[in-house]
Amino acid sequence: MYLRKIFVLLLSLQLFSSAVFSQEVGDSKLLEDSVTDMYTVAGAGLGGAIIGLSTLSFVEEPGDHLKNILVGAALGIMGGVAFVGYSTANKGRDLYYDGALNNRNHKDFSTKGRVAWHRKEFGKQSYAPRKELPFFVWSSQF
């Protein structure tokens, strides 16, 4: 049982530390970003485990509170995943806005520019909802 745990630990360390090569040149950026994201999540989990380990010095019986290490690692992993998700979402947003701003037809991509375009295209029409009789009437009593 003890030997199995050591084998799993060594195998995971080998996986995290090995260089990964891609067969296609186009996938190298995606693969590089994925490995970087994996390192970020693993590092955050390791940092959380270290913080959980450091809390053991503040209790009288450290053996009774070993779950602090696991809780710290779990919180670190969750924080790492949240950070990677946020940075990935912003990376996509930046690509979208860069592409929109580089388009020559859309020089002003702000809200003010869009409102001005709508007014120019549609005139000063009223966009107030029309008051029509509803198709059906719903009533309820308690």
C-alpha positions as CSV (number, residue, x, y, z in Angstrom):
1,M,0.0,0.0,0.0
2,Y,2.8,2.4,0.9
3,L,4.7,1.5,-2.2
4,R,1.7,2.2,-4.3
5,K,1.3,5.7,-2.9
6,I,5.0,6.4,-3.6
7,F,4.6,5.1,-7.2
8,V,1.5,7.4,-7.8
9,L,3.4,10.4,-6.4
10,L,6.4,9.8,-8.6
11,L,4.2,9.2,-11.6
12,S,2.4,12.5,-11.0
13,L,5.6,14.4,-10.5
14,Q,7.0,13.0,-13.7
15,L,3.8,14.0,-15.5
16,F,4.0,17.6,-14.2
17,S,7.7,18.0,-14.9
18,S,8.0,16.3,-18.3
19,A,8.2,18.4,-21.4
20,V,5.2,17.9,-23.7
21,F,5.7,18.0,-27.5
22,S,3.0,18.4,-30.1
23,Q,2.8,16.7,-33.4
24,E,1.3,19.7,-35.2
25,V,2.8,23.2,-35.2
26,G,-0.6,24.9,-34.9
27,D,-1.5,23.1,-31.7
28,S,1.7,24.2,-29.9
29,K,0.2,27.5,-28.5
30,L,-2.9,25.7,-27.3
31,L,-0.9,23.0,-25.7
32,E,1.5,25.5,-24.2
33,D,-1.3,27.4,-22.7
34,S,-2.9,24.2,-21.3
35,V,0.3,23.2,-19.6
36,T,0.7,26.6,-18.2
37,D,-2.8,26.5,-16.8
38,M,-2.1,23.1,-15.3
39,Y,1.0,24.4,-13.6
40,T,-1.0,27.3,-12.3
41,V,-3.7,25.1,-10.8
42,A,-1.1,22.7,-9.4
43,G,1.0,25.5,-7.9
44,A,-2.1,27.0,-6.3
45,G,-3.0,23.7,-4.8
46,L,0.5,23.2,-3.5
47,G,0.5,26.7,-2.0
48,G,-2.8,26.0,-0.3
49,A,-1.5,22.7,1.1
50,I,1.6,24.6,2.5
51,I,-0.7,27.2,4.1
52,G,-2.8,24.3,5.6
53,L,0.4,22.7,6.8
54,S,1.4,26.0,8.5
55,T,-1.8,26.1,10.5
56,L,-0.7,22.9,12.4
57,S,1.8,24.9,14.4
58,F,-1.1,26.9,16.1
59,V,-3.0,23.9,17.5
60,E,-2.1,21.7,20.5
61,E,-2.5,18.3,18.8
62,P,-1.4,18.7,15.1
63,G,-2.2,15.0,14.4
64,D,-5.9,15.7,15.0
65,H,-5.9,18.5,12.4
66,L,-4.2,17.0,9.4
67,K,-7.3,17.6,7.3
68,N,-6.2,21.3,7.3
69,I,-3.6,20.3,4.7
70,L,-6.3,18.8,2.4
71,V,-8.6,21.7,2.9
72,G,-5.9,24.2,2.1
73,A,-5.0,22.2,-1.1
74,A,-8.6,22.0,-2.1
75,L,-9.1,25.7,-1.6
76,G,-5.9,26.4,-3.5
77,I,-7.0,24.3,-6.4
78,M,-10.4,26.0,-6.5
79,G,-8.7,29.4,-6.5
80,G,-6.3,28.3,-9.2
81,V,-9.2,27.0,-11.4
82,A,-11.0,30.3,-10.8
83,F,-8.0,32.3,-11.8
84,V,-7.3,30.2,-14.9
85,G,-11.0,30.5,-15.9
86,Y,-11.0,34.3,-15.4
87,S,-7.8,34.8,-17.4
88,T,-9.0,32.6,-20.2
89,A,-12.2,34.5,-20.4
90,N,-10.4,37.8,-20.5
91,K,-8.0,36.5,-23.2
92,G,-11.0,35.6,-25.4
93,R,-12.6,39.0,-24.7
94,D,-9.4,40.8,-25.6
95,L,-9.2,38.9,-28.9
96,Y,-12.8,39.8,-29.7
97,Y,-12.3,43.5,-28.9
98,D,-9.0,43.7,-30.8
99,G,-10.6,42.1,-33.8
100,A,-13.6,44.5,-33.6
101,L,-11.4,47.6,-33.2
102,N,-9.2,46.5,-36.1
103,N,-12.2,46.3,-38.4
104,R,-12.2,49.5,-40.5
105,N,-16.0,49.7,-40.7
106,H,-16.5,49.9,-37.0
107,K,-14.2,52.7,-35.8
108,D,-16.2,53.5,-32.6
109,F,-17.2,50.3,-30.8
110,S,-18.4,52.0,-27.6
111,T,-22.0,52.2,-26.4
112,K,-22.2,55.9,-27.4
113,G,-21.1,55.0,-31.0
114,R,-23.7,52.2,-31.3
115,V,-26.5,54.4,-30.0
116,A,-25.5,57.1,-32.5
117,W,-25.5,54.6,-35.3
118,H,-29.0,53.3,-34.3
119,R,-30.4,56.9,-34.2
120,K,-28.9,57.6,-37.6
121,E,-30.2,54.4,-39.2
122,F,-33.7,54.4,-37.7
123,G,-34.3,58.1,-37.2
124,K,-35.9,59.3,-34.0
125,Q,-38.6,56.6,-33.9
126,S,-40.2,55.9,-30.7
127,Y,-39.3,52.5,-29.2
128,A,-42.0,52.6,-26.6
129,P,-44.0,49.3,-26.5
130,R,-47.4,49.5,-28.1
131,K,-50.4,49.0,-25.9
132,E,-52.4,46.3,-27.4
133,L,-55.0,44.0,-25.8
134,P,-53.4,40.7,-24.8
135,F,-54.2,37.6,-26.7
136,F,-55.2,35.8,-23.5
137,V,-56.0,36.9,-19.9
138,W,-54.6,35.2,-16.9
139,S,-56.2,35.5,-13.5
140,S,-55.8,33.6,-10.3
141,Q,-57.4,33.7,-6.9
142,F,-56.3,32.4,-3.6
